[in-house]
Structure formats: C-alpha cells, structure tokens
Amino acid sequence: MLPAQVDPTVLNKERLYLNDGLKSFYVKAKMQCFSG
C-alpha cells in the first residue's frame, strides 16, 4: 500500500536497492554454477 504522495527519491532508492539485491543474487548463483 503506497501513500498518495510518495517522494520520488525514496522510490528510486528502493528500486536501486532491489536492483542491487537481484544483481548480487544473480552473481552468487552464477558463481555457484561455475564452481559446480
């Protein structure tokens, strides 16, 4: 549930945080695949 008025900077920070999390997860999975 998002409030009617949301600070765009907060949304951008959350989006960046999610992207970083996905990237780190992807890198970890790739490393595990390469390590066998």
mmCIF entry with sequence, helices, sheets and N, C-alpha, C, O atoms, coordinates in Angstrom:
data_MODEL
# 
_entry.id   MODEL 
# 
_entity.id                         1 
_entity.type                       polymer 
_entity.pdbx_number_of_molecules   1 
# 
_entity_poly.entity_id                      1 
_entity_poly.type                           'polypeptide(L)' 
_entity_poly.nstd_linkage                   no 
_entity_poly.nstd_monomer                   no 
_entity_poly.pdbx_seq_one_letter_code       MLPAQVDPTVLNKERLYLNDGLKSFYVKAKMQCFSG 
_entity_poly.pdbx_seq_one_letter_code_can   MLPAQVDPTVLNKERLYLNDGLKSFYVKAKMQCFSG 
_entity_poly.pdbx_strand_id                 A 
# 
loop_
_entity_poly_seq.entity_id 
_entity_poly_seq.num 
_entity_poly_seq.mon_id 
_entity_poly_seq.hetero 
1 1  MET n 
1 2  LEU n 
1 3  PRO n 
1 4  ALA n 
1 5  GLN n 
1 6  VAL n 
1 7  ASP n 
1 8  PRO n 
1 9  THR n 
1 10 VAL n 
1 11 LEU n 
1 12 ASN n 
1 13 LYS n 
1 14 GLU n 
1 15 ARG n 
1 16 LEU n 
1 17 TYR n 
1 18 LEU n 
1 19 ASN n 
1 20 ASP n 
1 21 GLY n 
1 22 LEU n 
1 23 LYS n 
1 24 SER n 
1 25 PHE n 
1 26 TYR n 
1 27 VAL n 
1 28 LYS n 
1 29 ALA n 
1 30 LYS n 
1 31 MET n 
1 32 GLN n 
1 33 CYS n 
1 34 PHE n 
1 35 SER n 
1 36 GLY n 
# 
_struct_asym.id          A 
_struct_asym.entity_id   1 
# 
_struct_conf.conf_type_id            HELX_P 
_struct_conf.id                      HELX_P1 
_struct_conf.pdbx_PDB_helix_id       AA1 
_struct_conf.beg_label_comp_id       PRO 
_struct_conf.beg_label_asym_id       A 
_struct_conf.beg_label_seq_id        8 
_struct_conf.pdbx_beg_PDB_ins_code   ? 
_struct_conf.end_label_comp_id       SER 
_struct_conf.end_label_asym_id       A 
_struct_conf.end_label_seq_id        35 
_struct_conf.pdbx_end_PDB_ins_code   ? 
_struct_conf.beg_auth_comp_id        PRO 
_struct_conf.beg_auth_asym_id        A 
_struct_conf.beg_auth_seq_id         8 
_struct_conf.end_auth_comp_id        SER 
_struct_conf.end_auth_asym_id        A 
_struct_conf.end_auth_seq_id         35 
_struct_conf.pdbx_PDB_helix_class    1 
_struct_conf.details                 ? 
_struct_conf.pdbx_PDB_helix_length   28 
# 
_struct_conf_type.id          HELX_P 
_struct_conf_type.criteria    ? 
_struct_conf_type.reference   ? 
# 
loop_
_atom_site.group_PDB 
_atom_site.id 
_atom_site.type_symbol 
_atom_site.label_atom_id 
_atom_site.label_alt_id 
_atom_site.label_comp_id 
_atom_site.label_asym_id 
_atom_site.label_entity_id 
_atom_site.label_seq_id 
_atom_site.pdbx_PDB_ins_code 
_atom_site.Cartn_x 
_atom_site.Cartn_y 
_atom_site.Cartn_z 
_atom_site.occupancy 
_atom_site.B_iso_or_equiv 
_atom_site.pdbx_formal_charge 
_atom_site.auth_seq_id 
_atom_site.auth_comp_id 
_atom_site.auth_asym_id 
_atom_site.auth_atom_id 
_atom_site.pdbx_PDB_model_num 
ATOM 1   N N  . MET A 1 1  ? 0.847  -1.195  0.000   1.00 0.00 ? 1  MET A N  1 
ATOM 2   C CA . MET A 1 1  ? 0.000  0.000   0.000   1.00 0.00 ? 1  MET A CA 1 
ATOM 3   C C  . MET A 1 1  ? 0.879  1.240   0.000   1.00 0.00 ? 1  MET A C  1 
ATOM 4   O O  . MET A 1 1  ? 1.586  1.505   0.972   1.00 0.00 ? 1  MET A O  1 
ATOM 5   N N  . LEU A 1 2  ? 0.837  1.997   -1.087  1.00 0.00 ? 2  LEU A N  1 
ATOM 6   C CA . LEU A 1 2  ? 1.629  3.219   -1.177  1.00 0.00 ? 2  LEU A CA 1 
ATOM 7   C C  . LEU A 1 2  ? 0.751  4.420   -0.883  1.00 0.00 ? 2  LEU A C  1 
ATOM 8   O O  . LEU A 1 2  ? -0.388 4.487   -1.345  1.00 0.00 ? 2  LEU A O  1 
ATOM 9   N N  . PRO A 1 3  ? 1.270  5.364   -0.121  1.00 0.00 ? 3  PRO A N  1 
ATOM 10  C CA . PRO A 1 3  ? 0.517  6.598   0.120   1.00 0.00 ? 3  PRO A CA 1 
ATOM 11  C C  . PRO A 1 3  ? 0.317  7.368   -1.185  1.00 0.00 ? 3  PRO A C  1 
ATOM 12  O O  . PRO A 1 3  ? 1.020  7.135   -2.168  1.00 0.00 ? 3  PRO A O  1 
ATOM 13  N N  . ALA A 1 4  ? -0.640 8.279   -1.181  1.00 0.00 ? 4  ALA A N  1 
ATOM 14  C CA . ALA A 1 4  ? -0.949 9.021   -2.407  1.00 0.00 ? 4  ALA A CA 1 
ATOM 15  C C  . ALA A 1 4  ? 0.273  9.810   -2.870  1.00 0.00 ? 4  ALA A C  1 
ATOM 16  O O  . ALA A 1 4  ? 0.591  9.829   -4.059  1.00 0.00 ? 4  ALA A O  1 
ATOM 17  N N  . GLN A 1 5  ? 0.957  10.461  -1.927  1.00 0.00 ? 5  GLN A N  1 
ATOM 18  C CA . GLN A 1 5  ? 2.117  11.275  -2.280  1.00 0.00 ? 5  GLN A CA 1 
ATOM 19  C C  . GLN A 1 5  ? 3.382  10.564  -1.816  1.00 0.00 ? 5  GLN A C  1 
ATOM 20  O O  . GLN A 1 5  ? 3.598  10.375  -0.619  1.00 0.00 ? 5  GLN A O  1 
ATOM 21  N N  . VAL A 1 6  ? 4.210  10.174  -2.770  1.00 0.00 ? 6  VAL A N  1 
ATOM 22  C CA . VAL A 1 6  ? 5.458  9.486   -2.429  1.00 0.00 ? 6  VAL A CA 1 
ATOM 23  C C  . VAL A 1 6  ? 6.627  10.278  -2.985  1.00 0.00 ? 6  VAL A C  1 
ATOM 24  O O  . VAL A 1 6  ? 6.587  10.751  -4.120  1.00 0.00 ? 6  VAL A O  1 
ATOM 25  N N  . ASP A 1 7  ? 7.666  10.417  -2.177  1.00 0.00 ? 7  ASP A N  1 
ATOM 26  C CA . ASP A 1 7  ? 8.853  11.139  -2.628  1.00 0.00 ? 7  ASP A CA 1 
ATOM 27  C C  . ASP A 1 7  ? 9.548  10.304  -3.699  1.00 0.00 ? 7  ASP A C  1 
ATOM 28  O O  . ASP A 1 7  ? 9.924  9.164   -3.425  1.00 0.00 ? 7  ASP A O  1 
ATOM 29  N N  . PRO A 1 8  ? 9.731  10.831  -4.905  1.00 0.00 ? 8  PRO A N  1 
ATOM 30  C CA . PRO A 1 8  ? 10.362 10.055  -5.984  1.00 0.00 ? 8  PRO A CA 1 
ATOM 31  C C  . PRO A 1 8  ? 11.743 9.553   -5.595  1.00 0.00 ? 8  PRO A C  1 
ATOM 32  O O  . PRO A 1 8  ? 12.146 8.467   -6.010  1.00 0.00 ? 8  PRO A O  1 
ATOM 33  N N  . THR A 1 9  ? 12.479 10.337  -4.798  1.00 0.00 ? 9  THR A N  1 
ATOM 34  C CA . THR A 1 9  ? 13.832 9.917   -4.422  1.00 0.00 ? 9  THR A CA 1 
ATOM 35  C C  . THR A 1 9  ? 13.771 8.644   -3.594  1.00 0.00 ? 9  THR A C  1 
ATOM 36  O O  . THR A 1 9  ? 14.642 7.782   -3.710  1.00 0.00 ? 9  THR A O  1 
ATOM 37  N N  . VAL A 1 10 ? 12.748 8.525   -2.759  1.00 0.00 ? 10 VAL A N  1 
ATOM 38  C CA . VAL A 1 10 ? 12.619 7.318   -1.938  1.00 0.00 ? 10 VAL A CA 1 
ATOM 39  C C  . VAL A 1 10 ? 12.355 6.115   -2.836  1.00 0.00 ? 10 VAL A C  1 
ATOM 40  O O  . VAL A 1 10 ? 12.934 5.047   -2.636  1.00 0.00 ? 10 VAL A O  1 
ATOM 41  N N  . LEU A 1 11 ? 11.478 6.289   -3.827  1.00 0.00 ? 11 LEU A N  1 
ATOM 42  C CA . LEU A 1 11 ? 11.184 5.189   -4.746  1.00 0.00 ? 11 LEU A CA 1 
ATOM 43  C C  . LEU A 1 11 ? 12.438 4.802   -5.521  1.00 0.00 ? 11 LEU A C  1 
ATOM 44  O O  . LEU A 1 11 ? 12.705 3.617   -5.720  1.00 0.00 ? 11 LEU A O  1 
ATOM 45  N N  . ASN A 1 12 ? 13.207 5.795   -5.958  1.00 0.00 ? 12 ASN A N  1 
ATOM 46  C CA . ASN A 1 12 ? 14.428 5.499   -6.700  1.00 0.00 ? 12 ASN A CA 1 
ATOM 47  C C  . ASN A 1 12 ? 15.402 4.732   -5.828  1.00 0.00 ? 12 ASN A C  1 
ATOM 48  O O  . ASN A 1 12 ? 16.041 3.788   -6.292  1.00 0.00 ? 12 ASN A O  1 
ATOM 49  N N  . LYS A 1 13 ? 15.522 5.133   -4.553  1.00 0.00 ? 13 LYS A N  1 
ATOM 50  C CA . LYS A 1 13 ? 16.429 4.427   -3.647  1.00 0.00 ? 13 LYS A CA 1 
ATOM 51  C C  . LYS A 1 13 ? 15.981 2.989   -3.467  1.00 0.00 ? 13 LYS A C  1 
ATOM 52  O O  . LYS A 1 13 ? 16.805 2.074   -3.485  1.00 0.00 ? 13 LYS A O  1 
ATOM 53  N N  . GLU A 1 14 ? 14.686 2.781   -3.294  1.00 0.00 ? 14 GLU A N  1 
ATOM 54  C CA . GLU A 1 14 ? 14.177 1.418   -3.115  1.00 0.00 ? 14 GLU A CA 1 
ATOM 55  C C  . GLU A 1 14 ? 14.417 0.598   -4.377  1.00 0.00 ? 14 GLU A C  1 
ATOM 56  O O  . GLU A 1 14 ? 14.767 -0.580  -4.300  1.00 0.00 ? 14 GLU A O  1 
ATOM 57  N N  . ARG A 1 15 ? 14.230 1.219   -5.533  1.00 0.00 ? 15 ARG A N  1 
ATOM 58  C CA . ARG A 1 15 ? 14.437 0.498   -6.792  1.00 0.00 ? 15 ARG A CA 1 
ATOM 59  C C  . ARG A 1 15 ? 15.906 0.116   -6.939  1.00 0.00 ? 15 ARG A C  1 
ATOM 60  O O  . ARG A 1 15 ? 16.228 -0.999  -7.349  1.00 0.00 ? 15 ARG A O  1 
ATOM 61  N N  . LEU A 1 16 ? 16.800 1.054   -6.599  1.00 0.00 ? 16 LEU A N  1 
ATOM 62  C CA . LEU A 1 16 ? 18.228 0.754   -6.677  1.00 0.00 ? 16 LEU A CA 1 
ATOM 63  C C  . LEU A 1 16 ? 18.573 -0.369  -5.720  1.00 0.00 ? 16 LEU A C  1 
ATOM 64  O O  . LEU A 1 16 ? 19.360 -1.256  -6.053  1.00 0.00 ? 16 LEU A O  1 
ATOM 65  N N  . TYR A 1 17 ? 17.985 -0.334  -4.526  1.00 0.00 ? 17 TYR A N  1 
ATOM 66  C CA . TYR A 1 17 ? 18.265 -1.368  -3.530  1.00 0.00 ? 17 TYR A CA 1 
ATOM 67  C C  . TYR A 1 17 ? 17.812 -2.727  -4.052  1.00 0.00 ? 17 TYR A C  1 
ATOM 68  O O  . TYR A 1 17 ? 18.525 -3.720  -3.904  1.00 0.00 ? 17 TYR A O  1 
ATOM 69  N N  . LEU A 1 18 ? 16.638 -2.774  -4.659  1.00 0.00 ? 18 LEU A N  1 
ATOM 70  C CA . LEU A 1 18 ? 16.135 -4.038  -5.203  1.00 0.00 ? 18 LEU A CA 1 
ATOM 71  C C  . LEU A 1 18 ? 17.026 -4.520  -6.338  1.00 0.00 ? 18 LEU A C  1 
ATOM 72  O O  . LEU A 1 18 ? 17.333 -5.709  -6.430  1.00 0.00 ? 18 LEU A O  1 
ATOM 73  N N  . ASN A 1 19 ? 17.444 -3.596  -7.204  1.00 0.00 ? 19 ASN A N  1 
ATOM 74  C CA . ASN A 1 19 ? 18.306 -3.981  -8.323  1.00 0.00 ? 19 ASN A CA 1 
ATOM 75  C C  . ASN A 1 19 ? 19.625 -4.534  -7.811  1.00 0.00 ? 19 ASN A C  1 
ATOM 76  O O  . ASN A 1 19 ? 20.125 -5.530  -8.333  1.00 0.00 ? 19 ASN A O  1 
ATOM 77  N N  . ASP A 1 20 ? 20.201 -3.887  -6.779  1.00 0.00 ? 20 ASP A N  1 
ATOM 78  C CA . ASP A 1 20 ? 21.457 -4.379  -6.214  1.00 0.00 ? 20 ASP A CA 1 
ATOM 79  C C  . ASP A 1 20 ? 21.257 -5.771  -5.635  1.00 0.00 ? 20 ASP A C  1 
ATOM 80  O O  . ASP A 1 20 ? 22.118 -6.637  -5.788  1.00 0.00 ? 20 ASP A O  1 
ATOM 81  N N  . GLY A 1 21 ? 20.135 -5.989  -4.975  1.00 0.00 ? 21 GLY A N  1 
ATOM 82  C CA . GLY A 1 21 ? 19.863 -7.294  -4.387  1.00 0.00 ? 21 GLY A CA 1 
ATOM 83  C C  . GLY A 1 21 ? 19.758 -8.364  -5.466  1.00 0.00 ? 21 GLY A C  1 
ATOM 84  O O  . GLY A 1 21 ? 20.297 -9.461  -5.316  1.00 0.00 ? 21 GLY A O  1 
ATOM 85  N N  . LEU A 1 22 ? 19.056 -8.037  -6.561  1.00 0.00 ? 22 LEU A N  1 
ATOM 86  C CA . LEU A 1 22 ? 18.919 -9.006  -7.648  1.00 0.00 ? 22 LEU A CA 1 
ATOM 87  C C  . LEU A 1 22 ? 20.269 -9.280  -8.289  1.00 0.00 ? 22 LEU A C  1 
ATOM 88  O O  . LEU A 1 22 ? 20.580 -10.419 -8.637  1.00 0.00 ? 22 LEU A O  1 
ATOM 89  N N  . LYS A 1 23 ? 21.079 -8.218  -8.447  1.00 0.00 ? 23 LYS A N  1 
ATOM 90  C CA . LYS A 1 23 ? 22.393 -8.401  -9.070  1.00 0.00 ? 23 LYS A CA 1 
ATOM 91  C C  . LYS A 1 23 ? 23.268 -9.299  -8.216  1.00 0.00 ? 23 LYS A C  1 
ATOM 92  O O  . LYS A 1 23 ? 23.906 -10.219 -8.728  1.00 0.00 ? 23 LYS A O  1 
ATOM 93  N N  . SER A 1 24 ? 23.300 -9.036  -6.913  1.00 0.00 ? 24 SER A N  1 
ATOM 94  C CA . SER A 1 24 ? 24.143 -9.845  -6.028  1.00 0.00 ? 24 SER A CA 1 
ATOM 95  C C  . SER A 1 24 ? 23.653 -11.289 -6.029  1.00 0.00 ? 24 SER A C  1 
ATOM 96  O O  . SER A 1 24 ? 24.461 -12.218 -6.030  1.00 0.00 ? 24 SER A O  1 
ATOM 97  N N  . PHE A 1 25 ? 22.332 -11.484 -6.028  1.00 0.00 ? 25 PHE A N  1 
ATOM 98  C CA . PHE A 1 25 ? 21.775 -12.838 -6.059  1.00 0.00 ? 25 PHE A CA 1 
ATOM 99  C C  . PHE A 1 25 ? 22.167 -13.538 -7.357  1.00 0.00 ? 25 PHE A C  1 
ATOM 100 O O  . PHE A 1 25 ? 22.536 -14.713 -7.350  1.00 0.00 ? 25 PHE A O  1 
ATOM 101 N N  . TYR A 1 26 ? 22.087 -12.812 -8.468  1.00 0.00 ? 26 TYR A N  1 
ATOM 102 C CA . TYR A 1 26 ? 22.446 -13.378 -9.774  1.00 0.00 ? 26 TYR A CA 1 
ATOM 103 C C  . TYR A 1 26 ? 23.921 -13.749 -9.809  1.00 0.00 ? 26 TYR A C  1 
ATOM 104 O O  . TYR A 1 26 ? 24.288 -14.816 -10.302 1.00 0.00 ? 26 TYR A O  1 
ATOM 105 N N  . VAL A 1 27 ? 24.771 -12.863 -9.281  1.00 0.00 ? 27 VAL A N  1 
ATOM 106 C CA . VAL A 1 27 ? 26.214 -13.128 -9.265  1.00 0.00 ? 27 VAL A CA 1 
ATOM 107 C C  . VAL A 1 27 ? 26.503 -14.352 -8.408  1.00 0.00 ? 27 VAL A C  1 
ATOM 108 O O  . VAL A 1 27 ? 27.304 -15.204 -8.791  1.00 0.00 ? 27 VAL A O  1 
ATOM 109 N N  . LYS A 1 28 ? 25.855 -14.443 -7.250  1.00 0.00 ? 28 LYS A N  1 
ATOM 110 C CA . LYS A 1 28 ? 26.070 -15.606 -6.370  1.00 0.00 ? 28 LYS A CA 1 
ATOM 111 C C  . LYS A 1 28 ? 25.661 -16.890 -7.078  1.00 0.00 ? 28 LYS A C  1 
ATOM 112 O O  . LYS A 1 28 ? 26.378 -17.889 -7.023  1.00 0.00 ? 28 LYS A O  1 
ATOM 113 N N  . ALA A 1 29 ? 24.511 -16.865 -7.744  1.00 0.00 ? 29 ALA A N  1 
ATOM 114 C CA . ALA A 1 29 ? 24.037 -18.060 -8.449  1.00 0.00 ? 29 ALA A CA 1 
ATOM 115 C C  . ALA A 1 29 ? 25.013 -18.432 -9.561  1.00 0.00 ? 29 ALA A C  1 
ATOM 116 O O  . ALA A 1 29 ? 25.303 -19.610 -9.770  1.00 0.00 ? 29 ALA A O  1 
ATOM 117 N N  . LYS A 1 30 ? 25.518 -17.424 -10.272 1.00 0.00 ? 30 LYS A N  1 
ATOM 118 C CA . LYS A 1 30 ? 26.451 -17.695 -11.361 1.00 0.00 ? 30 LYS A CA 1 
ATOM 119 C C  . LYS A 1 30 ? 27.744 -18.300 -10.807 1.00 0.00 ? 30 LYS A C  1 
ATOM 120 O O  . LYS A 1 30 ? 28.296 -19.238 -11.382 1.00 0.00 ? 30 LYS A O  1 
ATOM 121 N N  . MET A 1 31 ? 28.216 -17.753 -9.691  1.00 0.00 ? 31 MET A N  1 
ATOM 122 C CA . MET A 1 31 ? 29.440 -18.271 -9.087  1.00 0.00 ? 31 MET A CA 1 
ATOM 123 C C  . MET A 1 31 ? 29.238 -19.724 -8.684  1.00 0.00 ? 31 MET A C  1 
ATOM 124 O O  . MET A 1 31 ? 30.127 -20.552 -8.882  1.00 0.00 ? 31 MET A O  1 
ATOM 125 N N  . GLN A 1 32 ? 28.075 -20.039 -8.120  1.00 0.00 ? 32 GLN A N  1 
ATOM 126 C CA . GLN A 1 32 ? 27.802 -21.414 -7.703  1.00 0.00 ? 32 GLN A CA 1 
ATOM 127 C C  . GLN A 1 32 ? 27.767 -22.330 -8.922  1.00 0.00 ? 32 GLN A C  1 
ATOM 128 O O  . GLN A 1 32 ? 28.254 -23.459 -8.862  1.00 0.00 ? 32 GLN A O  1 
ATOM 129 N N  . CYS A 1 33 ? 27.202 -21.857 -10.016 1.00 0.00 ? 33 CYS A N  1 
ATOM 130 C CA . CYS A 1 33 ? 27.137 -22.678 -11.231 1.00 0.00 ? 33 CYS A CA 1 
ATOM 131 C C  . CYS A 1 33 ? 28.548 -22.944 -11.748 1.00 0.00 ? 33 CYS A C  1 
ATOM 132 O O  . CYS A 1 33 ? 28.861 -24.066 -12.145 1.00 0.00 ? 33 CYS A O  1 
ATOM 133 N N  . PHE A 1 34 ? 29.398 -21.923 -11.745 1.00 0.00 ? 34 PHE A N  1 
ATOM 134 C CA . PHE A 1 34 ? 30.758 -22.090 -12.253 1.00 0.00 ? 34 PHE A CA 1 
ATOM 135 C C  . PHE A 1 34 ? 31.573 -22.987 -11.327 1.00 0.00 ? 34 PHE A C  1 
ATOM 136 O O  . PHE A 1 34 ? 32.394 -23.778 -11.791 1.00 0.00 ? 34 PHE A O  1 
ATOM 137 N N  . SER A 1 35 ? 31.347 -22.863 -10.011 1.00 0.00 ? 35 SER A N  1 
ATOM 138 C CA . SER A 1 35 ? 32.120 -23.663 -9.059  1.00 0.00 ? 35 SER A CA 1 
ATOM 139 C C  . SER A 1 35 ? 31.666 -25.121 -9.102  1.00 0.00 ? 35 SER A C  1 
ATOM 140 O O  . SER A 1 35 ? 32.375 -26.010 -8.632  1.00 0.00 ? 35 SER A O  1 
ATOM 141 N N  . GLY A 1 36 ? 30.473 -25.362 -9.670  1.00 0.00 ? 36 GLY A N  1 
ATOM 142 C CA . GLY A 1 36 ? 29.987 -26.721 -9.800  1.00 0.00 ? 36 GLY A CA 1 
ATOM 143 C C  . GLY A 1 36 ? 29.438 -27.232 -8.499  1.00 0.00 ? 36 GLY A C  1 
ATOM 144 O O  . GLY A 1 36 ? 28.981 -28.373 -8.427  1.00 0.00 ? 36 GLY A O  1 
# 
